[in-house]
């Protein structure tokens, strides 16, 4: 019987995020840290029956590695594009991305407004949990729509809501 191996190919920079995202420490038999992104990854040890997770955030580098693996004969069904899957699961709306953050079970404040609030108020630096829902080029009408949307969809995270900051720069 041929032994099947589970490989993880990542970079040093991306490895921390991957290790924080995966709940199991022992998923992989071999971890390959790909250091020189200008060269093809060494895939000689990988066999066509092995499963390979490619966890490289930079898309061109990720595609280069996946192409090397396909040329080596690794079939697509044995390849998993970690960041491709991760990015496909991130909501498009800022409100959904912020409110679905698993590190905050409750918010005591919401920040709405324009780009000044979006990039100028860093909610992580505040003493209480704030959800920064500000978006560039948004007007008061859409601030209200956003506020009503999160109240309806994320009511459980807003039970302790005490503050609403609306940035209105002229």
Protein Blocks (a to p, Z undefined) as FASTA:
>chain_A
ZZddddddddfklmmmmmmmpmbfklpfbdcddfblmbccdfklpcfkbccddddfblml
mmmmmmmmmmnopafklpccfklmmmmmpcfblklmmmmpmkbmbdfbdceddfklmmmp
cfklpmbdcddfbdehiafklmmmmmmmmmmmmmmmmmmgcbdcddddZZ
